[in-house]
Amino acid sequence: MNNYYLIGFCGGSGAGKTTLVSQLLNHYGNKAVAIELDSYYKDSPGLTFKEREKINFDHPDSFDIDLLKEHLILLKSGNEIKKPIYDFKTHKRQKNTNTINPNTLIFLEGTLIFYFIELINIINLKIFIETKESIRYQRRIDRDIKQRGRTISNVKKQYQNTVKPMHVKYIEPLRSVAEVIISGELDIVDSTNRVIKKIDLLTR
């Protein structure tokens, strides 16, 4: 019988979650697959673009956790899923999806994944990436401009209005949920090796 392990990576926007998971995917190869919380933003096709721009995307209510939980349980049961593709420029789900096949290691990463008890209950190892605000802020600016087509003024406004206050209110307290705390400021090779040891101990 196949065993599937769900590993959760939580932390603030720009903490280094995606970078760490990318390193782990390179290490484990076809034994691992990654799922991003950001792929599961709720779809709001009935709203105009201006209305969608006003949504607080850093609040827990902006995510379709029911669908995410359903998909994670399917993967842990050995079934494929059709993962949503979210367009960050238009704030809408695309009509097409990505087919994800189950693998021994399922990496789930996102700012708020430890906020939802229904996710905590099915995560086998909870890892929190801790990074000081100045670094997270600059990484957020760089990412949103290069990858999501935002202007610097738009990114700064969003950070002050929603990203920062939601981090303080919802994300910082999630540190206490984690079983492993990783610095997002240290050498990525050292951080990756530390997590690999934890994962290999869990799955051996």
C-alpha angles and dihedrals in degrees: 000000000000120000120212123197124200113209117191125209114192132174144113126304107284094015093125103260096135093046092051093047090049090055091049092049089054090051099047098036115183091002091076142055131185131224121189124209088216090068088065102061110141114262116240105184092155093064127083120243090255090052092048090051089062094057115114098237091181094062121095091238091067093072131083095227094166091062092043092052091047091052094047092051090049091052092047088051092054098258130128122243137205102233116205120246112220122203107215093190094059098024091232138114115251119235093239124070139202118248110226120192121207119260133180091260121045113189114202115188132180146120096256107026092117091053093073115075091201089062096041089056093061100037113103098196125021119204125181121200112210120199131162118255099248091059094044091049094053092045090051092052093048094047098045094048096045101035107024103038097241129148120240092244090052092049093048092048092050091047093054096040101044117352097060099040092044090049091055094043102040114010105044093058090054090073087082091060094059125098092201129037117203126186114234090202101061128086107298092223092057092046092048093050091051092053092045090057091052093048094046090050090052096048104038 
